[in-house]
Structures are given as C-alpha cells and as structure tokens.
Amino acid sequence: MRVLVVGGGGREHAIVHACARHGHEVLCTPGNPGISEPARILEGPQDARSVAELAAREGVDLVIVGPEAYLAAGLVDECLALGVPAFGPTRAASRLEGDKAWSKAFMGRHGIPTAQHRAFGTLEPALAHVATRPPPIVVKDAGLRAGKGVTIARSQEEARAALREIFSQADAQAVIEDFMTGQEVTVLALCGGGRYALTPPSQDHKTIHEGDTGPMTGGMGVICPFPLPPGDLRFIRERIIEPTLAGLSAEGLPYCGVLYAGLMLTPDGPRVVEFNARFGDPEAEAVLPLLTSDLAQHALDAATGFLDPQTVVFSAEASATIILAAPGYPAEPLRGVPIRLPEPQDGQIIYHAGTGRADAGLVSAGGRVLALTATAPTLPEALRSAYALADAVDFPGAQLRRDIGGRIGLGAAGAGKQGGQEHAPPRSPTS
C-alpha cells in the first residue's frame, strides 16, 4: 500500500523503516535526511488541514501520525473528513496526552492507579500547596512540552521555581503530584476497533546525565524488552490498559492509534506516570525493530476497525537504542556540527532524529540528533552492539549516556570514545 508517515524525527524514521521493509511505498512529510533514503519526502505546509489535503492528493491508503502536536491540532480529524484512513487518536481523544490535568481527572473517574495529585490553574494556590508537601515533589506542565515539561524538585524552592516558569506562559496549568519510587517502564498498545495488542515493555532513560541526574530530556536511550514480572504485566492489562480504553469509549472518545502508558513499578504495584497518545521517542526506535509482522497493515486494520491482536508478532530478540545528542542539549543544542556516519553492521540501525544537510554534508539540526539501535539475541549483546555503533560515529562534542540498561545491571558505564575524543565525566546539573 501507499503510506504517508507524518513527522521528521527518530520515531518517524523507525516507523518509515518498519513500513518499508514490508514492501510498502512510503511517503513522509516533513521528513529528514535519513528518512529520504527509504521514503519519498513531501514538502509543504505542516498545519493539519494542509497535511490531510496532501494525503488526499497523493491517494495514500493510510496516514500514520508520529508527533503529538499533529494529533492535538486535529490531523486525524482532518484526514477522516477527507475519507483518508489515519492511525492516531482524534483531537479530542489525544487530550489524554495533551492535557495532563484532564488526564489525571480521567484516571480518577475510572479508577486507574496513579500518584496522588492536584491540578492548578493559577500560581498562588499552587505555591501554597507546594509549601505543604515534603520533597521530592513532582511538578508537571499540563500542556505539551515534548517530553520535557516535568521537574522532580528536590526542594520546595526548586518546586516553586518550576511553577513560576510554568505560569509565566499564558493559559498555563500545572499538576503537582507525589513522588513515586521504583523502576520506570513503558508499555505501548496498538489500538483500534475496541481491541489492542501490547508491544514488549521497554525502559527509557530520560535525564541527560548518567545516574539519572541532570535536566529532563526527550529520552537518552532505551532497552527492550524490560524484564517485567508476569503478574505486573497482567495488572497493567487489566487495571490500566483495558479500563483506559473502556473509559475513553464510555466518554465518547473511542481510541485508535498507539496508547503509551508510562508506568512506575512501585512497591504497591504499577502506577501510571503519564499517558501519551502516540509511539514514544526513542521507545519506537527500540520496539519497532523487533516487530516482525507488518506495521502498516496493523495500522490500517486499526484505523478501519479490524485490528486482530493475534497477528501482531514480535521477535524474541532484544534491542537497545543509544541517543547521541548535540552539544548544549537540552538547553541550547548546537546546530551545524558536522557528522560522519559508519556503515552499520548486521543488526545495527542508524535512525536520524535531528539531522540536516549543509554544503559539507550531514550536520546536527536539533537536540537529539541520532538514535543508534542494535538487535541481538540478548540485551547485553544488543547494548554492546549499540554502543559500538555509537562510538563509530564521528560527531564532535556529542552527548550520550554510558549507563543505558544500568538499572537492571546491564549498563555499559565508564569512559569511552565518541567523535574521536575522550569523554569527560558527566557534568553536574549546575555546571
């Protein structure tokens, strides 16, 4: 079939790759230099109506929406209005991600386990509430912040500073919630027609520095599968995924697309940290290489109400993804840094996330620039291969974490070489 993938990051490169390897003709807008190899790039305005009209003009059989901003802008609604099948939730259903205050209230209405929390629409009551809470305190911007709108405040002053930053924006809302302890894990569900299929659980590493320190990023590396106990997986199905889909349907919001459940495995059982309404990034870069069945067909089946979970098949192998981020990320990523890529070996994939073209060739053009993925029979082998691929990239000043997988004792911690230079020890968050 002819498939249009919307987006231009590492997640979209992984989606394009998954569709192309099953023989589909893949188009992408706006794309990136890496995506231009397996897909035809389409240029044009990126507002929801224009992209939907582009899909209709191209006669595509399916649109797969990557980033959350397109969902919140109503791209799926626009596609459906033009008779184009689209894999992704409607604007109203994507509120599960786009409005954290609404999402927390939804979880309360449907008994979905999450942290104790309160939402605020103005600064002063939020500051007063923080004064009653012992640190650490989790402060979240209720709007879309590309995975970076969360502060784990280690003091009340840090929490107050996060709130002041949130409320410096117009029409802001903040969610303040109790800090949860345990391993964090992501479970993705492909959903459509009232049915769903789970992907293998994965684990992202969200802060910039090793040891889970420093500012939050969009994600610095992933392992898949995460060794989730069978009892926890059953709990996630029965107490989180199924009540969420049933609750959305009951509220007139039938869900199609990827339901991303970010979870904390607390001493009292799994709890929802957040819901997202699309593939995670960089989770997609680790999960999709293990999908042996046809993503495009599953997406079309879901969009037309005929998803058969039994046809969704994943490899028994493992995968690891290492992110190379630009110097200065996440505050002020340096653009225009020249990059030279190695030839991937068996089981290795280079996904472009924030790259561009210049006269000198490939350069950095974003914060998280490359996602280096490797698959192998075991997680330790996948991690070794992914780090070897990362170390073969010539990208001066690139940032990466050496402890991906370290929470389950598989981290490749220690100094290494990248871009022909020795890595210094990770900077402190205040340096």
Disulfide bonds with the S-S distance in Angstrom:
none
